[in-house]
Amino acid sequence: MNFNRFRHSSQWQRWLTGVAGFCFGILLTAITDAVATQSVTVLIVVAGITLLAWIASQLIQKPEGIGVLIRSPQTIRNLKEEKDYGRHGFIGFVPIYRPSSGSPSQALSPEERQLAIQNADLDSLCFEQSNLEPTIRAICAHRHHLKYCWLLATVGDTAAGSLPYAPLLAKYLKERQGLTCNFYYGDNGYTISLDDDALVLSKTYDIVKKIFTEIQQVHRLKPKDVVADISTGFRSMTLGMVLACLDKEHDIEFMGTHYDELGAPIRGDLTPIIFSFEPDVKNG
């Protein structure tokens, strides 16, 4: 059952429930009249209404369970697929920066790294050799169509989180990757506080839903023009974004890869994979 059939089925069941309730109300009134008047005609009407109510109750089916119908994924592995599957809008996370093993930036002291952030020194930070690489690859896969890019960063009272890296990532994508899209990040409602882990999921959910509304009302894009990437970010953030996409309208992307014999991802072997899905309600 696809989502439209599920919606129509639910509407049909609600209509039948209303009919059954209406018939039950008439039935009570008719029984009262029949007892008071001892009328054969009224008794026949009561029998007919009872039969109708029984038929309606039999037609009302309650769902036995809800599954997920997953369509064939779209992979972006080459220029043609970038042009075929690229989206106008991208929503993704900015992880807390961590240089890869062997990267020149790994040798930076905390003070030197902070100075590089303040000076927007992209050469010293080497984003392409850090845990920001999956996010960079995910965004660049849509470069041919991308108009709007939301970078969701983290903040906290005791730590800066990933927010300081959001403007630097946007700068990198513009200057080093040639992207010309509009970037949205920072204190305009696109940050997630890490001070209360129990609220991270709901905060992420609310932000993504807010962006979906903005996409349609402000930028006039269709839901399928946008992809939500879950490749990076804390688990609760990832789950919040997935829950925000639980309908047939919004697609999810993550970076697929291959793994070595120890189960570690092979660096550089990253492929964006877009999943489209919808609820599948099974009726008894």
Secondary structure, 3 states (H helix, E strand, C coil): CCHHHHHHHHHHHHHHHHHHHHHHHHHHHHHHHHHHHCCHHHHHHHHHHHHHHHHHHHHCCCEEEEEEEECCCEECCCHHHHHHHCCCEEEEECCCCCECCCCHHHHCCHHHHHHHHHCCCHHHHCHHHECCHHHHHHHHCCCCCCCEEEEEEEECCCCCCCCCHHHHHHHHHHHCCCCCCEEECCCCCCEEECCCHHHHHHHHHHHHHHHHHHHHHCCCCCHHHEEEECCCCCHHHHHHHHHHCCCCCCEEEEEEEEECCCCCEEEEEEEEEEECEEEEEEEC
